[in-house]
């Protein structure tokens, strides 16, 4: 039994990890190419992403409500319900994407009020104005991704992400340097490459879902089902909770980046480099978390208490093993990893030190993302939303200001505050799961 659970968790999570890592690699690739142009251009890209990612993550979080509800319909073999969920979910996430695009479009002047160097802001504004267009195709991609994961199909997003990221690497090179007859756009070529690659990924996934028999059993009923309040607002209510959970965390890290920039472009670049590597390793835990959501929601829907508890147990074991390895990687390779992204000695030294902070919080970062994913599978929304709000906004941000500015620890104090908040959230969510598993009536089983 234990072997089967572990094997199934790995089988589900590996394609998700590949897809998740693919999305982080988009930012890492952009960061790499921008760093080759100059530290001001690199800082401009990081600053743009710090503002963009706040609403981007909210958009992605809105789609998470698709997975447990689709799993319920899949267990019940209800294709009409799947059709209604996909149709309403697609409309909901497109509307959210459009609204967020408008908010981002009118937000670019905010880049000038974040205490950053004038030259960085000047380069960041046009970069940001192109980057924000990608939020709509990302909304489409994640609607399809979360729907497929509700069917326990995790390979589709992996293949599309791999192709999309290869396209992003190629376009970065071609558009920045003007290869193959394309114009040499300099640093602006990077944001156009990202937009084109994400557009490809979103619409390719939509075509896949409608044309692949393995996932389109809903197609027979797609025209018959209607946009209705029950499905639309059901997804909206749950989606807002999931979106806020992700947004609280990412906002804290984004504001931490803005705080880091107050200490100079070297601090901002170092923060961005270390954070991009921490985000890379986080995707492995996130992939395990997504697999946990699939298994937990499936076992909860089928009222299988025994396998539900085993799935939870093995999720935590796997993430602890995985993130222990990631922590060791940061300890051993922190100097080399920093030198890949910059040739500036001050940036390399600072980023290397920040990666040691990343090594320190790998375990509880992994625990908190798996825990919140398990609770997502149980459709438990309010408690983790409150915990993430308290941990990231009421603990991380005040401590980041206090350590960074009052205690003059600068960027290191900011990362210490983030580490403390991750530990707090991990502990709270872990004990929430223990409580729910001990009170099976809370699971409606």
N, C-alpha and C positions, 0 to 999 in steps of 0.2 A: 504493500500500500504506500509506504513512504517513497519507495523508488518511483512508483508511477506518478505520484504527485510532483516530485522533483522534476522528473522527465517532462511531464506535461507543462510545468511552469517554464522550464527552459525552452521547450518547443514553441510556446506561445510568445515568450518574451524576446527571443533572439531577433525575429523580424521587426518587432516594435522598436527594439534598441537600435537596429540598423536605420530605421526610418527616423527615429528621434535624433540620433547622432547626425543624420543627414541634415536635419534642420539647423542644428548647432553649427555644423560644418559650413553652412552658408555664411554665418557671421565670422567664423574663424578664417575662412578663405578670404572674405572681404578685408578682414583685419590684417591678414598677411600681405595682400597686395597693396593695401594702403600704407602699411609700414614700410614697404619698399620704396614708395614715393617720397614719404617724409613724415616726421612725427606730428606736424601740424595737420596734415591730411588725415592721418590715422586718428588723431584726437577728434577731428570733425566728424568722422564716421562713427566713432564711439559715442560722442555726444548726441548725434542724431538717433542712434539706436536706443540710447537711454530713455529718450522721450517716446519714441515710437513703440518700444516693447511693452510699455505699460498698457496701452490700449490693445496692442496685438494679443497679449496674453489674456486679456479679458475676452476678446473675440474667440480665442481657442477654448477657453474655459466654458464658454456658453455651449459649445458642441459636446462637452463631456456628458451631458444628460442623455445623449443618444444611446450610449453604450449599455447602461443597466436596463433601460426601457426596451431597447431592441433585444437584449438577452431574454427578457421576460417573454416577449412575443415569439422569439425563436424557440424557447423551451416549450411553449404552448402550440408551436407549429401554426401560428396565426399570420398568414401572409397578408391579409387585409390590414391587420394592425401594423405590420412592418411598413406597408405602403403609406399608411396615414402618418406614421412616425417620420419616415424619410421625407415625405412631401412637406409636412409642417416644419420639420427640422431644417430642411433646406431653405425654406422661405424665411424662417426666423433668423438663421445665421447670416443669410444674405442681407436682411434688413439691418441687423446689428453691424455687419461689416460696412454698409453704406453710411449709417449714422456715425460710426467711429471714424470713417474716412473724412466726413465733414468736420468732425471735431478736431482731427489731426490737421486738416487743411487750414483751419483758422488758428491753430496752435503754434505754427512755426515762429511767430514773433516772440514766443516764450523763451526760445533759445537765447535771446539777447538779454534775458533777465535772470540768468542762472549763475552769474558770477564767473563766467569763463572768459578766457582771453579773447580780445576783439577779433583777431585773425582767425581763431578757431570757429567762432560764431559765424563770421562772414562766409567761410567755406561750408559750414554745416547747414545753413538755411537751404540752398538749392539742392543739396544732397538729400535732406529730409523731405523736401517737396516732391521728389521722385519716389523715394522709398515708400511713402505712405500709400501709393497706389496699389501696392502688393497686398494690402489687408483684405481686399475683396476676394481675390483668388485663394488666399489662405483660408478664408471662411468656407469656401467650397471644398477645399482639400480636407479640412478637418471634419466637416459634416460627413463626407464619404468615409473618412478614416474611422471615425467613432462608430458609424453604422456598421462597417465591416467588422470591427472588433467586437461588436455585440453579437455577431454571427460566429465569433472565434476565428475569423479570417484576418490574420495579421500580416500576411505576405504581400498583399497588394500594395499597401502603403510603403513597404520596404523597397519594392522594385521601382515604383514611381519616384521615390525619394532619391534613390541611387542615380537614376537617369537625370533627375532634376539637378542634382548637385554636380554631376559631371558637366552638365550644360552650364551651370553657374561658373565653374572653374574655367571652362573654355572661353565663355563670354567675358569674364573678368580680364583674361589675358588679351583677348582680341580687341575689346573696346577701350581698355586703358592705353594700350600701346599702338592701336590702329593696325591690326593685322588682318590679312585676308580681304583687303579692300575696304574694311570698315574704318570710320573716322577715329583718330586718336583723341579720346575724350578725357584723358588724364584720370584724376580721382573720381570724376563723375561717371566714368564708365562702370565703376563698381556697383553703384546703386541701380543703374540701368540693367546690368547683368542679373542682379538679384530680382528685380521686378519681372524680367522676362522669364527667368527660371521658375519663379513661383507661379506665374500665370500658366506656364506649361504644366506644372504639377497639378494645379487646381482643376483645370479643364480636362486633362488626361484622366484624372481619377473619376470625374463625373461621367465621362464616356465609358470608362471601365465598368462602373457600377450598373449602368443601364444596359450594357451589352454582354456582360459575363454571366453565364448561367449559374455559376457557383454562388453568386450573391444577389441576383436580380429576380428572385422568386416573387417579389412584391410587384413586378412590372405589370402583371395581369390586372392588378387592381389600382394601379397608379392613377389612371384617369377617372376611375369611379369614386375614389375617396376624395373628400373635400378638405379645404382648409377650415378647421373648426376650433372653437374655443377650448374644448377639452384637451386636445393634443397640443395645440399651440401654446396655451398658457401653462399646461403641465410641464412641457419642456422648458418654457421660460422661467417658471418659478424655480425649478431644480437647477437650471442652467445658471441663473444669476448667483445662486449660492456657490456653485462650483467655480464660476468665473471670479467671484470676489475672493475666494480662497487663494487662487493663483495670483490674482492681482495684488493682494496685500503683500505677498512675498516678493514678487518681482518689482513692485513699486519701491519697497525698502531697498532692494539692491540697486535700482535705477537712481534713487535719490542719493544712495551712498556714492554712486559714480559721480553725480553732480557735486556732492560735497568734496570728493577727491579732487575734482577739477579746480576747486578754489585754491588748492595748494600748488597749482601749476600744471602745464600740459604733461610734464613727466609723470606726475601722480595720476592723472587721468589715463594716460597710456598704460601705466603699470597696472592700474585697477582693471582696465579693459582686457589686458592680456591675461592676467590671473583669473579674472572672472570667466573669460571665454574657455579657459581650460577647466575650471570648476564646473561650468555648464556642460562641457563635454562629458566629464565623468558622471555628472548628475543624470544624464540621459540614460545611462545604464541602469541606475536605480529607478528612473522614471519608467523605463521599459518593463522592468520587473513589476513596478506598481500597476501599469496598465494591464499586464497579464493577471495580476491579483484581482483587479476590478472585474475582468472577464470571468475568472473562476468563481469568485465570491458571488457575483450577481447570478451566475448560472446555478450554483448550488443553493443559493437563497430562493431562487424562483422555483426550483424543484423540491424545496423543503428538505434538503439533505444536510442535516446538522453535523453528522460525523465528518463528511468530506469538506464541509465548510470550515470547520475548525482545523482540519489538517492542512487545507490550502493556506489559511492564515499563518499557521506555524511555519510552513515551508517557505512562505514568502519572506518572512523575517530572517530565516536562516540563510537564504540565498543572498539577500541584500547585504547582510553583515559580511559574508564571505567576499562578495564582489567589491564592496566599498573599502574593506580592509586592504585589498590588493591595490585599489586606486590611491589610498593614502600612502602606501609604500612607494608607489610610482612617483608621487609628488615629492616625497622625501629624497628619493634617489636622483631624480631627473630635473629638479626644479631649476637649476642653473641652465642646463641645456635647453629646456623648453622655453625659457625666457629669451634666450639668444636667437631662437628661431624667428621671433616676431620683431626683434629690434636689434640694431647695432649700437645703440646709445648705451654707454656703460651705466649711467645713472638709472635708466629705465630697466635695464637687465637686472641690476642689483635689487631695486625696489620690487619688481615683479617676482623675482625669485623668493624674496622674503614673504610676499603675500601668498605664494603657493604653499608655503609651510603652514600658514593659517588654513588654507584650503585642505591640506592634509589633516589638520586637527579636526575639522568639522565633517569629514567624509562620512563617518559612521552615523552620526545623528542626522545628517542631511538625508542619507539613504533611508533611515528609519522613518523620518517624518513623511517622505514622499510615498513610501509603501503604505504607511498607516492611513494617510489621507485617501489613497487609492482604494484601500480595503473599505473604508467608511463610505466612499463613493459607490462601491458595489452594493453596500447595504442600504443605499439611498439615505444615509444619515447626513444631513446638510447643516443644520443650525449650529451644532456644537463645534465641528471643525472650523466653520466660518468664524465663530466667535474667538476661538483659540488663535487662528491665524491673524485675525485683526489685532488681538491683544499682543501676540508675540512679535509681530513685525512692525506694527505702527506705534504701540505703546511701550514696547521694550527696545526694539532695535534702533528706531530713529532717534529717540531721546538719548539713548546711550551713545549712539554714533556721534551726535553733536557734543555730548559731554566729554567723551574720551578724545575725540578728534580735535576739538577746539578749546575746551576748557582745560583739559589735561595735556594739551599740545602733543598728543600722540599722532596727530595728522592721519594719514591714510591707514596706518596700522591700528589706531584706535577705532576707526570705522569698521575694520574687518573683525576686530575683537567683539564689537557690539553685535555684528551679524552672527558670529559664532554662538554667542550667548542666546540669541533669539532662536536659532535653529535647535539648540539643545532643549530649550523650554517647550517649543512646539512638539518636538519628537516625544518628549516624556508625557505631555498631556494627551496626545493622540493615542499613544501606546496604551495608556491606562483607560482611555475611552473604549478601545476595542476589547480589552479584558473585561470591562464592565458589561458590554453588550453581549459578549459570548457567555458570560456567567448568568445572564438574564435572557434566556432564549425567547421569552415573550416579547422582548423589545425588538426582536428580529422578525416578528410576525410569522413565525414558523409553526 
